[in-house]
Amino acid sequence: MFAANGYADTALSDIVAETAITTGAIYHHFGGKKELFQAVAENVEKDILSAVATAATSKKYPWDQLLAGVSAMLEHCTAPDVQRIVFIDAPTVIGPAAWREIEMKYAFGAMQQSLQTLISLGQVRPFAADPLASILLGALIEAAHSVARSEDQARSLKEAREMMRLLFESIKTT
């Protein structure tokens, strides 16, 4: 319901009617509408991470896995439900700083691990993996935001993929 109507236009009573869960149960498990929304938003982040992992495991080599994951994240973020929850409502409802922490919680580990693997293989310049992951993930999240806000998402997605590929190529050693 949050994806279809947005946070502001989704009443707790609508959720109760749609799901047959009592208001008391929602308050007991989540504390309220905002906390329920945060749980939904975190599930969307988990779905994005799952799509990234699926794309990455379809490739044999770590570098190709990284680029496949980047591409999958950008593509997954073109879905209207992801856009509504992740790019429109979550920063406002949860707060920009708290939402940034959630984004980093789900995406940072995967990015850091991929980069650490590539650094240890000598395929990426020997930067410290944590700040490198943070910087590249920040660029990737902003690219996803840009695609989500674009009037021409197909063109924007294609361009964002190419820009991210070039950015990642700049840290490659070979």
C-alpha positions in Angstrom: 0.0 0.0 0.0 2.9 2.4 0.7 4.2 1.8 -2.8 0.9 2.4 -4.4 -0.4 5.3 -2.3 2.7 6.7 -0.6 3.2 7.1 3.1 1.1 10.2 3.6 -1.9 8.7 1.7 -1.8 5.3 3.4 -3.8 5.2 6.6 -3.2 2.6 9.3 -6.9 1.7 9.0 -6.4 0.9 5.3 -3.5 -1.4 6.2 -5.6 -3.1 8.8 -8.4 -3.6 6.4 -6.2 -4.8 3.6 -4.1 -7.2 5.6 -6.6 -8.4 8.3 -4.0 -7.6 10.9 -5.3 -5.7 13.9 -4.1 -2.2 14.8 -3.0 -3.5 18.1 -0.8 -6.1 16.4 0.8 -3.3 14.3 1.5 -1.2 17.3 2.8 -4.3 19.2 5.2 -5.4 16.5 6.2 -2.1 15.0 5.2 0.7 17.4 3.2 2.6 14.7 2.8 3.5 11.1 6.3 5.1 10.8 8.0 2.0 12.2 6.0 -0.2 9.9 7.0 1.9 6.9 10.6 1.7 8.0 10.3 -2.1 8.1 8.8 -2.1 4.6 11.6 0.2 3.3 14.2 -2.0 4.8 12.6 -5.0 3.0 12.9 -3.1 -0.2 16.6 -2.5 0.5 16.9 -6.3 1.1 15.2 -6.9 -2.2 17.7 -4.6 -4.0 20.6 -6.4 -2.3 19.1 -9.8 -3.4 18.9 -8.6 -7.0 22.5 -7.4 -6.8 23.6 -10.7 -5.4 21.7 -12.7 -8.0 23.3 -10.6 -10.8 26.7 -10.9 -9.3 26.6 -14.7 -8.9 25.7 -15.0 -12.6 29.2 -13.9 -13.5 32.4 -16.0 -13.1 35.0 -13.3 -12.3 35.0 -10.9 -9.4 35.3 -7.7 -11.6 32.4 -8.8 -13.7 30.4 -9.7 -10.6 30.9 -6.2 -9.2 29.8 -4.5 -12.5 26.8 -6.8 -12.8 25.7 -5.9 -9.3 26.1 -2.2 -10.0 24.0 -2.6 -13.2 21.3 -4.6 -11.3 21.0 -2.0 -8.6 20.5 0.7 -11.1 17.9 -1.3 -13.0 16.1 -2.5 -9.8 15.7 1.2 -8.8 13.6 1.9 -11.9 10.7 0.0 -10.5 7.9 2.4 -9.4 7.4 0.8 -6.0 11.1 1.1 -5.3 11.1 4.7 -6.4 8.2 5.6 -4.3 9.4 4.0 -1.1 13.2 4.4 -1.4 13.6 7.8 -3.2 10.4 9.7 -2.3 9.0 8.6 1.1 11.9 7.0 3.0 14.2 10.1 3.2 11.2 12.2 4.4 9.5 9.8 6.7 12.5 8.2 8.3 14.8 11.2 7.9 17.7 11.7 5.6 20.4 10.7 8.1 18.6 7.7 9.4 17.7 6.6 5.8 21.3 7.0 4.7 22.4 4.7 7.5 19.8 2.1 6.3 21.1 2.4 2.7 24.6 1.9 3.9 23.6 -1.0 6.2 22.4 -3.1 3.3 24.7 -2.0 0.5 28.0 -1.1 2.1 29.0 -4.6 3.2 28.5 -6.1 -0.3 30.4 -3.2 -1.9 33.2 -3.4 0.6 33.6 -7.1 0.3 33.7 -6.9 -3.5 36.3 -4.2 -3.5 38.4 -6.0 -0.8 38.4 -9.1 -3.0 39.5 -7.1 -6.0 42.2 -5.3 -4.1 43.6 -8.6 -2.8 43.6 -9.9 -6.3 45.5 -6.9 -7.5 42.7 -5.8 -9.9 41.9 -2.6 -8.0 44.3 0.0 -6.8 45.3 -0.6 -3.2 43.1 2.0 -1.6 41.6 1.3 1.9 38.5 -0.7 1.1 36.1 1.0 3.5 36.5 4.6 2.3 36.6 3.4 -1.3 33.4 1.5 -0.8 31.7 4.5 0.8 32.7 6.8 -2.0 31.7 4.5 -4.8 28.5 3.5 -3.0 27.6 7.2 -2.6 28.1 7.7 -6.3 26.0 4.6 -7.1 23.2 5.7 -4.8 23.2 9.2 -6.4 23.1 7.6 -9.9 20.1 5.5 -8.8 18.4 8.6 -7.5 19.1 10.4 -10.8 17.7 7.5 -12.9 14.6 7.4 -10.6 13.9 11.1 -11.1 14.5 11.1 -14.8 11.7 11.7 -17.3 13.4 9.3 -19.7 14.4 6.4 -17.5 15.6 4.1 -20.3 18.1 6.7 -21.5 19.1 7.7 -18.0 19.6 4.1 -17.0 21.8 3.5 -20.0 23.9 6.6 -19.3 24.1 5.9 -15.5 25.4 2.4 -16.2 28.1 3.8 -18.5 29.1 6.5 -16.1 29.3 4.0 -13.3 31.3 1.6 -15.5 33.8 4.4 -16.3 34.0 5.4 -12.6 34.8 1.8 -11.5 37.2 1.4 -14.4 39.2 4.3 -13.0 40.2 2.3 -10.0 41.1 -0.8 -11.9 44.8 -1.7 -12.2 44.6 -3.6 -15.4 
